[in-house]
């Protein structure tokens, strides 16, 4: 009986500390990307390599350029951070109540100090968030969040 209690306590501690360790090892990359059609498109940055074909299929542009980005290691799952460029910024707030399937995030897109867009979404590994933002010059602003 005592051995069983010790075994259950050990399993319980492994689940708690194992979950904390797995959560702490997840990094989120956030990016502001300008998509446009260029006569001689530049190669995509390394952060976008695995999404390049998806972006081309969905949006139809031949060039995707990162204009602002950030990386955040999620320790508690309740962090906030900012990805910004010269004119745009994306504020990300990871909310309480996250679970093993992903993170609830509240996103706010600003153009300088003007709030353009505000929404909530669920971010999980293998399922990036890709949002079409406003037209910018000859291109389109895209917002990306990826659990790495």
TORTORLUM-877478 format. One record per residue: x negated, y negated, z of N, C-alpha, C, O in turn. Coordinates in steps of 0.2 Angstrom, whole numbers, plus 5000, padded with zeros to 4 digits. Atoms other than C-alpha are relative to their C-alpha. Example, Ala and Ser with C-alpha at 12.3 -4.5 7.8 and 13.67 -1.06 7.14 Angstrom:
! residues 2
499650065000493850225039499649945000499149955003/500450064999493250055036500449955003500149895004/
This chain:
! residues 148
499650065000500050005000499649945000499749894996/500450064999498649885005499649994993499549934991/500450005006497649924989500549974994500349934990/499550025005499249894978500149925001500149894996/499950074999499449724986499449964998499449904995/500650035002497649674983499950004992499749954989/500050005007497849734965500549954997500349924992/499550045002499349634963499849925000499949884996/500350074999498549474970499449994995499449934993/500550015005497049504959500349994993500049944989/499750015006498149514944500449934999500349904994/499750065000499149364949499549944999499649894995/500550055001497549264951499749994993499549944990/500349995007496849324934500549964995500349934991/499550035004498449264926500049925001500049894996/500150074999498349094934499449974997499449924993/500650035002496549054931499950024993499549984989/500149995007496549144914500449954996500249934991/499650055004497949024908499749945000499749904995/500350074999497048874915499450004995499349954991/500650005004495448924906500250004992499949964988/499850005007496348964889500349934998500149904993/499850065002497248794890499549954999499549914995/500650055000495648694894499650014994499249964992/500449995005494848774879500349974993500049984988/499750025006496048704866499949924999500049885003/500250075003495548544856500549984995500750024991/499650025005496748444846499749944996499449904999/500350055005496148344831500649964997501149994995/499550055003497248194826499749964995499149934996/500250045006497048104810500549964997501149974996/499650055004497647954800499750014993499150004993/500349985006497448004782500449964994501049954994/499750035006497747904766499950044994499450074992/499949965006498348004751500149964994500649924994/499850045006498247934734499750044994499450094995/500249975006497847984716499449954997499549894996/500650035002496047934711499850034993499850094992/500349985006495247944694499450065001499450114997/500549954998493748034702500150015008499849985012/499949994992494348104719499450025003499050065001/500549984995493148124733500250065003500850085004/499949934997492948294741500449985007500249935010/499750014994494048304757499550015006499050055005/500449994994493248294774500150075003500550105002/500049934997492848454784500650015004500950075004/499449994996494348424795500650024996501150054999/499449995005495548434780499950064995500450084992/500149955005494748574770500550065000500750074995/499649945000495848714776500849984998501250024997/499350025002497448604773500049974993500649944991/500150035007496848534756500650024995501049984993/499549985005497948644745500749995003501249974999/499450024997499448624757500249934999500849914997/499850075001499348434756500149994993500649954991/499950015007499148434737500750034998501050004994/499449975001500648554736500649965002501149944998/499550034997501748454747500149924998500649904997/500050075001501248274743499849984993500049934990/500250015007500548284725499449964999499349944993/500650045002499048174727499450044999499450105001/500649965001497348224722499449985005498950015005/500550024995496348134736500349985007500849955007/499750014993496548134755499449985004498950015005/500650034996495348024765500249985007500749955008/499950014993495248014784499849935001499249915000/500250074999495347834789500049995008499749935010/500050004993495547864808500150075003500550115000/499949934998495348014819499850005008499549955010/500249994993495148074837500050085002500450114998/499949934997494848244846500149995007499849955011/499850004993495548284863500050075003500350115000/500049934997495148434874500649995005500649955009/499550004995496748474883499950045006499750105005/500149964994496448524901500650015004500750075006/499449984996498048504910500650004995501250034997/499450005005499248484894500449945001500949934998/499750064999499748314900499649944999499649895003/500450055002498548204892500349954995500849974992/499850045005498748054881499349974997498849975000/500650035004497547984867500249964994500849964993/499850055006497447874852499550024994498950034995/500450005006496847894834500249944997500749924996/499850065003496647734826499549984994498950014993/500450035006496047644810500049935001500249905006/500050074999495847464806500749975001500749925005/499350035000497747434804500550045004501050025006/499649964997498547584811499850045006499250055006/500249964994498547684827500650055002501250035001/499649954999499347844832499950025008499450045009/500149984993499647864851500450065001501050074999/499749934998499948044857500050015007499550005011/499949994993500648084874500250075001500850094999/499849934999500648274878500450005007500249975012/499550014994502148294890500050065004499750125003/500049944995502448404905500550054997500950034993/499549955003503348564902499750044994500150074991/500349965005502148644890500050075001500050095007/500049934998502148824888499550044995499150004992/500549965003501148964880500049994992499650014988/499950005007501848934863499849934997499849924991/500350065002501248754862500149945004500349955010/499950064996501348574868500549964997500649954991/499550055002502748454868499649935000499349915004/500450065001502048284861500549954998501049964994/499750065002502748114860499549964996499049944998/500450045005502048014845500349934999500949924998/499850075002502047824842499549984995498949984996/500450035005501447754826500049925000500649905000/500150085000500847564826499749984994499250014992/500450035004500347454813499849935003500349895005/500250064996499347324822500350015007500350065010/499649994994500447294837500750014999501150025004/499349985001502147334829500150075000499850114996/499849935000502947504833500450014993500949984992/499649985006503447584816500450065001500950074998/499749944999503947754822499950035007499350025009/500149974993504247854838500450074999501050064997/499749935000504648044839499750055004499150035007/500249944996504448204849499950064995500350074991/500149945004503748364841499750055005499550045010/500449944996503048534847499450014995499450034989/500649985004501248564842499750075003499750085009/500249944998500548734842499450034996499450004990/500549975004499048834836500250034994500750074994/499849975006499148884818500649964997500849984991/499450045003500648754815499949935001500149905006/500250074999499948584813500649954998501149984995/499550055001501048424813499749964994499249934995/500150045006501048334796500649964999501149984997/499550055001502048174794499849954995499349934995/500150055006502248064779500249935003500849925006/499950074997502047884785500249954994500449974989/499950055005502247724776499650004994499050024994/500450025006501647674758499549955003499649905006/500550044998499947594760499649984993499350034991/500450015007499247504744500350054995500950054994/499849955006499247634730500150075003500150124999/500049944997499347774743500650015005501049975006/499549984995500347854757499650025006499150055006/500349984994499847864775500350065003500950075003/499849944997499948034783499750015007499149995008/500249994993499848084801499950075001500450115000/500249924999499048254806499850015007499449975010/500349974994498848344822499950074999500350114997/500249935001497948514823499750025006499349995009/500449974995497548624837499550044997499650094993/500649975003495848684833499850075004499350105003/
